[in-house]
Amino acid sequence: MEQTVKRTEGRDIQNAIPIEEPVCKIGKGEGFFFAAAGIVRGEGFDVGSLIAKGSEIHGTIDQKIETVLVTIREPLTRVLEIYRRNNPLDYKSRFKTAPALQILFFGIENGSSFMAVSDWKITTPSPSGSIQVEILYAKCPGDLCPSGEQFVMAGEKDAISNFLKKNPGYWKVNPVEAVRELIEFQITDVPALVGPPIDILYVDKNGARWIQKKEQCPDI
């Protein structure tokens, strides 16, 4: 798993305001790790804090993630309402096809690795109606990876997708180096929206370990 640290205010590349943040894009909840893309913070909303809080319950990983999703929905809807009111043109352009939020959950449960992906789609029927958010959810093992393996991307990914269409098995030979190179392809493609440094967390049945990280990343 790799994530970059650059984010912007505004999706339009020509007018986006880059914000360089010394933060780790890979977080740690109770029993799992996570990475998020899209609306991750602003106006009092912080997806990392909400995930950490929601995962504190006693229960299975599935129960923790379900609680996290419930915890996030209302504050995310509220911050989207503010976004639409303050930046109506950018809101319309940004969420016409892109999800408002994507969260990847992953880790080890009962000696095996697991992964779950949630896409938060805005389904508001009219431009002025109350914002409605639909959560699309899939996990591995399960419907996300019927073959037992899956490559998942979040956030800016056009350059990566185009490369993998021509080289579909590229990431299987050396996953860590392959993902590092794929992220670098994306940085080169849209440097205003994606940038270094890259954090790399490797997870397998033996546990998790950092391959490289900045000091803001959580200890394991």
Buried (B, 14 or more C-beta within 10 A) or exposed (E): BBBBBBBBEBBEEEEBEBEEEEBBBBBBBBBBBBBBBBBBBEBEBBBBEBBBBBBEEEEEBEEBBBBBBEBBBEBBBBBBBBBBEEBEEBBEBBBEEBBBBBBBBBBBEEEEBBBBBBBBBBEBEEEEEEBEBEBEBBBBEEEBBEEEEEBBBBBBBEBBEEBBEEEEEBBEEEEBEBBBBBBBBBBEBBEBBBBEEBBBBBBEEEEBEBBEBBEEBEEE
